[in-house]
Amino acid sequence: MKAVRFHQHGGPEVLRYEDAPDPQPAEGRAIVRVRACALNHLDLWERRGLDRVKLPLPHISGADVAGEVLETGQRVMLQPGLRCGACAACRRGDDNQCVRYDVLGLRSDGGYAELISVPLENLIPIPATLDFITAAAFPLTFLTAWHMLVTRGRLREGDVVLVLAGGSGVGQAAIQLARHFGARVFATSAPEKAQRTRALGAEQVFDHYSVDFSKEVRRLTDGRGVDIVVEHVGEATWDRSVRALATGGRLVTCGATTGFAASLDLRHLFARQLSLLGCYMGRFAELDSAAQLLFDGRVTPVIDEVFPLERAADAQRRLENKGQFGKVVLQVS
């Protein structure tokens, strides 16, 4: 099969479009012919090299995959999480806390390839009306946003939600889910993305590079602040995100694209009774619930640009330069 692999860590130039061994049939697994694979920031971190994580080399990235089961032709998108199914976390349904948890394309081969082998339980059938590009752009970001808002953030109708980087994959998913569940939504973005962010359902959009959005959301909520902040920007926005919270508010975070060194005035935490909640991926059952909204046409991932598989390096540059709005996707065949 053809695949895009890297044999060493570095910049986009280390990605090679080349022949790779086909995955072999195995009990309990399916081989999927990949039709589309969406990019995530995880792909960039894998290529650059991750602290304390040794990746198998040469490596095939790609967690967000849609295609057809080779043996049956069934159209599917893939659950990106990999679980053992036997540990205490898996038995109680918290499979994203599995002691051996993995993500497609992290320690395993991912979707930057013509074929991928996955556990049978990771197959999610998709309707004939859903195209592969849209299906590939859905799983990881909507799973993460669902876990952040619904599960960890305890989103309720009437809540006020602030979504950081509303034009990102997680951001556009969070805006749509928050609006679906009856929340009032604010967001941040670069100025050139503001209009499209509002079109997704954000009432007001703030420039997170130059505006103190914590003051703006307080002004717009009569001094109260927001119930939930969806944070994944990190160091550059952390302090303002905390200050934007109302008393009893919840900050949910799944990443730190601008850096990991964030400080916290503990007086804000205990005096205002705030909750700071870490999120990583989500549960199998949560993706099943989110997928029904996709299949019913209530939410849909925003597609930024589609590249052929052989141009994976250009696709990663697009994501790395932060010019995208929504998901960058590889069309494999």
N, C-alpha and C positions, 0 to 999 in steps of 0.2 A: 504494500500500500504506500501511498504518498503521505507524508506527514511533515509538520514543521517542528524541528527539535533544536535544542541548544546543547552543545557538548561542554560548554564552560559558561560561567557567569559573566555578565557584562552588559553592554548596551544592546539596542535592537539589532545591531549588525551581527550578533552571535546566532541569531535565528537562521536556521537552514531549512529550505524546502528540499526534501530528499526522500529516498526510499527508506522504509522502515519495515521490520517484520510484522506480518499480520498477527493479530491476536488469535489465540487458539481456543477452540471450543472447550468448555469446562462445565461440570455439573453445577447447577444452580446459577449459572450466568448466561447472559445473552450477548451476542455480538450485534452491534448496531452500526448500520451504515450512516455515517454522519452527513447530514445535509446542511447544517448550520451550527456555528459555535460562537457564542457571544463572549466578549472580553470583559474582564474585571481587573481591578487594581492588583488583586492577588497574582495575576499573570506577570505583572511588572516586577513585583517583589520576588517572585520565583526566579525570574530571569536575572535579576540583580544579585540574588543570594539572600537567604533569610538567616538571621541569627538563630543559632541553636537548632536549626532544621537542616539536615543533610538530605538533599534531593538525589534520587537516582539519576545518573547521567549515562547516555544522553536522555534528555527529558522532553516530554510532550505535555504542554500546559493545556488548560481549557476546562472549566467547571460547568459551563452552561451549554448544553448540547440538545439538539433535536435531530431526529432522523427516522430510519425505518429498521425494525428488527430484521436482521439478514435472513433468518430462517422462515419467517412468516409474512414479512412485508408490513406488519403493523406499524402505524405511525405513532411515534412517541416523543415526549421530551423526558429528560432525565432528572431525577432527584439528585442534586449535586453532593449531598452528604453520604458518607459511608460509615456504617455502624457495625459493631460486633453482634448485637442482638442478644447478648448473654449477660453482660455486666449489670450491676444494680441500676445504673442510670438508664440503660436501654429497657430493662424490665419495668421501670416505673414510667416509661414514656418520654424521658428526657434524653433522647438519643443524641442530641447535639452536645451532651456532656459525657458521652461514651468515653471510656478510658482508652479506647483505640480509635477514636474518631478521626476521620480523614475526609478530604474533599477531592472530588475528581480533579485530576491534573496536579495534585500536590505531591503526595508520595506515590500516587498511582499515575498511569498514563491518562491524559485527558483528551479533549475533543479537537485539538489542532491536527486532525488526521482524518483519513477516509473511513477508518473503522475504529470502534472502541468496544472493549469488553466491560460489562457492568453486571452486578448482581441483579437477578430477576426482580427483586423488590424495588429497584430504582427506576423501573419502567413506569411511566405515567402515560397512558393512552391519550391521544389528542384527537379532536374531531376533524373530519375531512375539510371543514371550512377554515381551519386555522393553518396559516402558512408556517413553514419551518423557521423563517427568520424571526417572526414574532414569538414563536414558541421557544426558541433558543434564548431570546432576550429576557424571558420571564423568570425562570426559577430562582436564581441566587438572590437577586435584588428584592423581589417580592416576598420570598421566604424570609429574608433578613428584616425587611420593613414590617412584615406581619408580626414577627417575634418581638421586635422592638416596641411596636405600638400596642398591639392587642394583648400579647402575653405579658411582657415585662412592664410596659407602660400603663396597662389596665385602662386603655382608651375607652371613654364613655361619650355618648352623644352629648353635645354641648361643650365638650372640652375645647380649650384653645391650644393649638399645636404650632410650634415653630420648627420648621424643617431647614436645616443647614444645607447649603449647596443643592438647591432645588432642581437644578438641571442635571445632576449626576444620576447614575442608575438607581441608587438607594433613595435619593431625594425625590425623583419623579414617582417612584413607587409609593413612598411614604405620603406624598401629597394626595395621590389618588385614593389610597386606603383611608387616610384620615377624613377626606371629604365623603367617601362612601359611608363611613360610620357616623356621619353627622357632626364632625368637628369643624370649628372655625380655624382656618389655616393661614399662617404667615410663613414666608420663606426668605432665604437669602440667595443671592446669585451674583455673578458678574453683570454689569449693566446691559451688555449686549444679549443676555439671556433672560432679562426680566420679563419681557412681553410674553415669551413662550412659557415661562414659569407661571405667570398669572393665568394663562390659558388652561393650565392643568388644574386650577382650582384654588390657587393662593390668592387671598384677599389683598395682601400687600407684599411687595418684594423689596428687600433692602440690599444694598451693595455691601457685602460683608468685608470688602477691602477698605472702605472709607467711612462707613456709617456705624455709629454705636447702636446696633439694632436692639440692644437691651433697653435703651431709653425709648426707642421708637415703639416697641411692643407695649411698654408700660403706658406710654401716652395713649395708645390705641385701645388699651384695656382699662382706662381710668385708674392707672397706677397699680393695677393688680399683678400683671405679668401673665405668663402662660402656664398651662398645666403640664405640658410635655415639651421637651426639646429633643429633637432627633439630631444627634451629634455624630459626625464622622469626619470632621475636618481636623480637630485636635488642637494643637498648641496655638495656632493663630486665632482661634475663636473661643477657646475654652472659657476664659474669664467672663466674656460677654454672655456666653450661653448660660452659665450659672446665674449671673445677675438678672437674666431675663425671666427666671422662674418665679412663679407665684409661691406663696407659702404653701407647703405641702406638695410642691411640684416635683416632677420626675424627669431627670435627664437620662436618656438612654443613648449609649454610644456603642458603635460597632467598628470604629476605625480612627485613624489619626494620620490623614494624608499629608498634613503640614508639619508633623513632628509629635513626639511622645512626651515631651517635658511640659506638663501642665501643673500649675500650682492652684491651691485652694485655700481660701480664707475659711477656716473651720467655723467661724461664727455664723457664716451664711448657712452652713450645713445643719447645725443643731438649733439655732435660734429660729430659723424658718422651716425646720423639719423637712428638709429636702431629701430626696432619694437619688443616688447616683448608681445607675444600673448598667453593667456591662452585658453586651449581647454578642453572640457569635453564631452565625447561621441560624438554624431553627429546627424544629422537630418535623419528622416525616408527616405527621398528621396536619401540621400547620400549612405545609405546601399543598396538601390535598384540598384544604379549605380555600386557600388563596386561588388555586387553579380553577375552582368552580366559578369564581368571579370573572376570570379570564374567559372561560368557555361560554359564560352567559353574556359576555360583551360589556360588563360593568367596569372593568379596568383593562388597560392595555399598555404594554411597555412602549416607550418612545424610542424609535430607532433613529440614530444619528447618521451613520454611514455604514455601508456594506462593502467589504473588501473580499476579493477571492483569497483562498487559502494561501496561495504562494506569495501574497503581499501582507502576510502577518506582521512583518516588521513595520510596514507603513501604518497598519492598523494600531499597533502598540504605540507608535510615535504620536498618532492622533490622540490616543488616550493620555499619553504622558504629557502632552503639551496643554492639556486641560481646555481645549477648544471645543470639545464635544458637548452636545446637548442630548442626553439619553444614552442609549447603548450603541457601542461599536460592535459590529457583527462580521464574522467570517462566513462566507458562503463556500461550502466545501465541494459540492457537486450538484 
